[in-house]
Amino acid sequence: MSSPPLTIRPVRPDDAPALRQMREEAGWDLDKVPAWIAASLAGERPTWVAALDGATVGMVSIELIDPDPEVANGEDVAVVASLSVLMSAARRGIGRTLTVFAEEQARARGVRVLTLNTRPTNAAALALYEGLGYRRWKQQERSWGLAVFLRKTLAQG
């Protein structure tokens, strides 16, 4: 029996409960979900969700501006942010699919370099990102703790 098809679509207000659950499982930024949805709807922080059989199971955003211009400069450097997959949907390639989708969306917006970050203890995320061609370039404190930063030059097509 085949698995249900995965669809990716822009975030909607009715995704809020699933996004809050993802953030609760991740352990941070639960309170930012309403602002993220509003920013996406306003075109300021594009956010997409992955759905299986209509149920929201993952999310990813692109942030075009960051206080650190090496991370996102509002022009040709952007950051993949808030990549999350519900634990109940883990280990199905959804995180990888969402990351590749974010790369395509960033490229379409003229982004040349895509960055992302995660905790240094998140071996699964580091393996995913490095497997997609991201390379570590620094560690720095963020609001949620120490982050490992990775970046990738996007092929222009």
HELIX and SHEET records of a PDB file:
HELIX    1   1 PRO A   13  ASP A   15  5                                   3    
HELIX    2   2 ALA A   16  ALA A   26  1                                  11    
HELIX    3   3 LEU A   30  LYS A   32  5                                   3    
HELIX    4   4 VAL A   33  LEU A   41  1                                   9    
HELIX    5   5 MET A   87  ALA A   89  5                                   3    
HELIX    6   6 ILE A   94  ALA A  108  1                                  15    
HELIX    7   7 ALA A  123  GLY A  131  1                                   9    
SHEET    1   A 7 LEU A   6  PRO A  10  0                                        
SHEET    2   A 7 THR A  47  LEU A  52 -1                                        
SHEET    3   A 7 ALA A  55  GLU A  63 -1                                        
SHEET    4   A 7 VAL A  77  VAL A  85 -1                                        
SHEET    5   A 7 VAL A 113  THR A 118  1                                        
SHEET    6   A 7 GLY A 145  THR A 153 -1                                        
SHEET    7   A 7 ARG A 135  ARG A 142 -1                                        
END                                                                             
